[in-house]
């Protein structure tokens, strides 16, 4: 396999032009066209639909481009690495995170990391959906989860854990009465953090366990910060990381319910695409995260 042909194909797709790709690569347009034809012949499929004005990917071409893009990125990363041996790590690190704990993340993790590695820039992408690492060019996603993550083609490393609690506002208690038991919780309006793969939460005390049902609640949202604001407003009861709820509890905006019951801690995972060659900027960031205080979210 001539890896140069993969680079040529990738540049044609990126620039949507044989002419521009040839200019970027410093090659003749005819050579570019020949190399692409040879690649298609080797694969036995057409990668591009060509017309006098436009170039579009075929279905096979779109899938093959994702692999070529990875190969080119790894080759470029290796080239940068080889030319910067002994030089401080640099580059742009794209991090996907939810808004639920982004403020804590910035203060306790990202800023110290940037201070330690001044030549690495960070782009924080706030999102709750499932991350498409290749399409969105994401290096690592930081996600909250309760219990183990589901198996996937991605690699997930548990970074740290934090306690969670059950909360409502004083106004909710005033309107609905004090909540004494889980039968009341089952019939109360639980605020629903509506994100993919959300697990059922189990609490326990003295050998007694109770699972909070996922019901069709009246208020749903896909953002943990908004869940907290909804609880403060008296709309219902919700689970929150204790560090996220602490200020609201101090300000008497929220009340913790059943604080003596055990709830499985929430974990923060660093999730990234499996690569044979990991970019140095990502490697040093993952190493940094592993060395963080394990009780960061408590």
C-alpha positions in Angstrom: 0.0 0.0 0.0 1.4 3.4 -1.1 0.5 5.7 1.9 1.1 8.7 -0.3 -2.1 7.8 -2.2 -4.1 8.0 1.1 -2.6 11.5 1.6 -3.6 12.5 -1.9 -7.1 11.2 -1.5 -7.5 13.0 1.9 -6.3 16.3 0.4 -8.6 16.1 -2.5 -11.6 15.5 -0.2 -10.5 18.4 2.1 -10.1 20.9 -0.7 -12.9 19.5 -2.9 -10.5 20.1 -5.8 -7.8 18.2 -7.7 -6.2 21.5 -8.6 -6.0 22.8 -5.0 -4.9 19.4 -3.7 -2.1 19.4 -6.3 -1.0 22.9 -5.3 -0.9 22.0 -1.6 1.1 18.8 -2.2 3.4 20.4 -4.8 2.4 17.9 -7.5 1.0 18.0 -11.0 -2.7 17.7 -11.3 -2.3 14.8 -13.7 -0.2 12.9 -11.1 -2.9 13.5 -8.5 -5.6 12.1 -10.8 -3.5 9.1 -11.7 -2.6 8.2 -8.1 -6.3 8.4 -7.1 -7.3 6.2 -10.0 -4.6 3.7 -8.9 -6.0 3.7 -5.4 -9.6 3.1 -6.6 -8.3 0.3 -8.8 -6.5 -1.3 -5.8 -9.6 -1.0 -3.6 -12.0 -2.1 -6.3 -14.4 0.7 -5.5 -15.1 4.3 -6.7 -14.2 6.8 -4.0 -15.2 10.0 -5.7 -18.0 11.2 -8.0 -16.4 13.6 -10.4 -18.1 16.2 -12.6 -16.8 19.3 -14.4 -17.7 21.4 -11.4 -18.0 19.3 -8.3 -16.4 16.4 -6.5 -18.4 14.4 -4.0 -17.7 11.4 -1.9 -19.3 8.0 -2.7 -20.7 6.1 0.2 -17.6 3.9 0.2 -15.4 7.0 -0.2 -16.9 8.6 2.8 -16.2 5.6 5.0 -12.7 5.2 3.6 -11.9 8.9 4.2 -12.4 8.5 7.9 -9.6 5.9 8.0 -7.4 8.0 5.7 -7.9 11.0 7.9 -6.7 9.1 10.9 -3.6 7.8 9.1 -2.8 11.3 7.9 -3.3 12.8 11.3 -1.1 10.2 12.9 1.6 10.7 10.3 1.5 14.5 10.8 1.7 14.0 14.6 4.7 11.7 14.2 6.4 14.3 12.0 5.8 17.0 14.5 7.0 14.8 17.3 10.2 13.8 15.5 11.0 17.5 14.8 10.3 18.5 18.4 12.1 15.8 20.4 13.4 17.5 23.5 11.0 20.4 22.9 8.0 21.2 25.1 4.7 19.6 24.1 2.5 21.9 22.1 -0.7 21.9 20.1 -4.5 22.4 20.3 -6.3 19.9 22.6 -10.1 19.6 21.9 -12.0 18.4 25.0 -15.6 17.5 25.1 -17.4 17.9 28.5 -20.9 18.3 29.9 -22.0 21.5 31.5 -22.7 19.6 34.7 -19.2 19.9 36.1 -17.4 22.2 33.6 -16.8 25.0 36.2 -15.2 22.6 38.6 -13.2 21.1 35.7 -11.9 24.4 34.5 -10.8 25.6 37.9 -9.4 22.3 39.3 -8.1 20.6 36.2 -7.8 22.6 32.9 -6.3 25.8 34.3 -3.5 24.0 36.2 -2.8 21.8 33.2 -2.5 24.9 30.9 -0.3 26.5 33.5 2.0 23.5 33.5 2.0 23.2 29.6 1.9 26.8 28.3 2.3 25.7 24.7 -0.8 23.6 24.7 -4.1 25.4 23.9 -7.4 24.0 25.0 -10.8 24.2 23.2 -13.6 23.1 25.5 -16.7 21.8 23.7 -19.8 21.7 26.0 -22.2 19.0 24.9 -24.4 16.2 26.3 -24.8 14.1 23.2 -22.6 11.1 22.3 -19.3 12.4 20.9 -18.3 11.6 17.3 -14.5 11.8 17.9 -13.5 11.7 14.2 -16.2 13.9 12.7 -15.9 16.6 15.5 -12.1 16.2 15.8 -12.3 15.6 19.6 -9.2 14.4 21.4 -10.9 13.4 24.7 -14.4 13.5 26.2 -14.9 13.8 30.0 -18.1 12.3 31.1 -20.0 11.8 34.4 -21.4 8.3 34.9 -22.7 6.1 37.7 -21.3 2.6 37.6 -19.2 1.2 34.8 -19.5 2.6 31.3 -20.9 0.4 28.6 -18.4 -1.4 26.4 -17.6 0.3 23.1 -14.8 0.7 20.6 -13.6 3.6 22.7 -11.2 3.6 25.6 -12.6 4.9 28.9 -10.4 5.6 32.0 -11.9 6.4 35.3 -10.2 9.6 36.5 -11.9 10.4 39.8 -15.1 9.9 41.7 -17.4 12.1 43.8 -20.4 11.7 46.1 -23.9 12.5 45.0 -27.0 13.4 47.1 -30.7 13.8 46.8 -32.0 17.4 47.0 -35.1 19.6 46.9 -35.8 23.1 47.9 -37.4 24.4 51.2 -40.3 25.7 49.1 -40.9 22.2 47.7 -41.0 20.8 51.3 -43.3 23.6 52.4 -45.7 22.8 49.5 -45.5 19.0 49.6 -44.5 18.2 53.2 -41.4 16.6 54.6 -40.3 13.5 52.7 -39.9 10.7 55.2 -39.5 7.5 53.1 -38.9 6.2 49.6 -42.5 5.5 48.9 -43.0 9.3 49.0 -39.9 9.7 46.7 -41.4 7.3 44.2 -44.5 9.5 44.0 -42.7 12.8 44.1 -41.8 14.7 41.0 -38.3 13.6 40.3 -36.4 15.9 38.0 -35.2 13.9 35.0 -31.6 14.4 33.7 -32.5 13.3 30.2 -29.2 12.1 28.8 -28.3 9.0 26.8 -27.7 5.9 28.9 -28.7 7.4 32.2 -28.7 4.6 34.8 -31.2 3.8 37.5 -29.9 5.0 40.9 -29.9 2.7 43.9 -29.6 3.9 47.5 -29.1 1.7 50.6 -29.0 1.7 54.4 -28.6 -1.1 56.9 -28.8 -3.7 54.2 -32.0 -2.2 52.7 -31.7 -1.1 49.1 -34.2 0.9 47.0 -34.0 1.7 43.3 -35.3 5.1 42.2 -37.5 4.4 39.2 -37.0 6.3 35.9 -40.6 7.6 35.4 -42.2 9.9 32.9 -41.6 13.0 35.0 -43.1 16.4 34.2 -39.7 18.1 33.9 -36.8 16.8 31.9 -33.6 18.5 30.8 -30.2 17.3 29.4 -28.1 19.6 31.6 -27.1 19.1 35.2 -26.8 22.8 36.0 -30.4 23.4 34.9 -31.5 20.4 37.0 -30.1 22.2 40.0 -31.8 25.5 39.1 -35.1 23.6 38.6 -34.7 22.0 42.1 -34.0 25.4 43.6 -37.1 26.8 41.9 -39.2 24.1 43.7 -40.2 22.1 40.7 -39.1 18.7 42.1 -36.4 16.4 43.6 -33.1 15.6 42.0 -29.7 13.9 42.4 -26.7 16.2 42.2 -23.0 15.8 42.8 -22.4 17.1 46.3 -19.8 19.6 45.2 -22.3 21.1 42.8 -25.0 21.4 45.4 -22.8 22.6 48.3 -23.2 26.4 47.8 -27.0 26.1 47.3 -27.2 24.1 50.6 -25.1 26.7 52.4 -27.4 29.4 51.0 -30.5 27.4 52.2 -31.7 27.1 48.6 -31.6 23.3 48.7 -32.0 20.7 51.4 -30.3 17.3 51.3 -32.8 14.4 51.8 -31.7 11.1 53.4 -28.1 12.2 53.8 -27.4 9.1 55.9 -28.4 6.7 53.1 -25.6 5.4 50.8 -25.7 6.4 47.1 -23.2 5.0 44.6 -20.7 7.7 43.8 -20.6 9.4 40.5 -17.4 8.8 38.4 -15.7 10.9 35.8 -14.3 9.1 32.8 -11.8 10.2 30.2 -13.0 8.7 26.9 -11.0 8.7 23.8 -10.8 6.9 20.5 -8.5 3.9 20.3 -5.4 4.8 18.4 -2.2 2.9 17.9 -0.3 6.2 18.0 -1.6 8.6 20.6 -0.9 12.4 20.1 1.6 13.6 22.7 -0.7 16.4 23.8 -3.4 13.8 24.7 -0.9 11.5 26.4 0.3 14.2 28.8 -3.2 15.4 29.5 -4.4 11.8 30.4 -1.3 11.4 32.6 -2.1 14.7 34.3 -5.7 13.6 34.9 -4.6 10.4 36.5 -2.5 12.3 39.0 -5.3 14.6 40.1 -6.9 14.4 43.5 -9.2 11.4 43.5 -11.7 13.3 45.7 -11.8 16.3 43.3 -15.6 16.2 43.1 -16.3 15.7 46.8 
